[in-house]
Amino acid sequence: MDVARKLGILVFCAVPAIIGGGIVYFAFGTPTAVAIYEIMLLAAAGAFVSR
């Protein structure tokens, strides 16, 4: 996988991080829940990029 494709995947994962973070914060009201969501999303993005 070339560098451009890896960067595209990371940009594609940035939108759910921003929008999803707001939704998770609205649903649970704690920054801890947002941090857990962001870590899970980062792990999934890292798995795609490392392939």
NORDA-V716805 format. One record per residue. RES is the residue in one small letter. PHI is phi in whole degrees, 0 to 359 (999 if undefined). NEAR is the number of other ideal C-beta (glycine too) atoms within 8 Angstrom. Layout:
BEGIN
res = [RES & RES]
phi = [PHI & PHI]
near = [NEAR & NEAR]
END
This chain:
BEGIN
res = [m & d & v & a & r & k & l & g & i & l & v & f & c & a & v & p & a & i & i & g & g & g & i & v & y & f & a & f & g & t & p & t & a & v & a & i & y & e & i & m & l & l & a & a & a & g & a & f & v & s & r]
phi = [999 & 278 & 295 & 298 & 291 & 297 & 295 & 298 & 295 & 293 & 293 & 298 & 277 & 288 & 295 & 297 & 294 & 285 & 291 & 295 & 299 & 294 & 293 & 295 & 295 & 295 & 287 & 253 & 76 & 232 & 293 & 296 & 296 & 294 & 297 & 296 & 299 & 294 & 295 & 296 & 293 & 295 & 295 & 293 & 295 & 297 & 294 & 292 & 288 & 287 & 291]
near = [5 & 5 & 5 & 6 & 8 & 10 & 8 & 8 & 11 & 10 & 8 & 7 & 12 & 8 & 8 & 8 & 10 & 8 & 8 & 10 & 11 & 8 & 8 & 11 & 12 & 7 & 7 & 8 & 6 & 7 & 6 & 6 & 12 & 12 & 8 & 8 & 11 & 10 & 8 & 8 & 12 & 8 & 8 & 9 & 11 & 8 & 8 & 9 & 10 & 5 & 5]
END
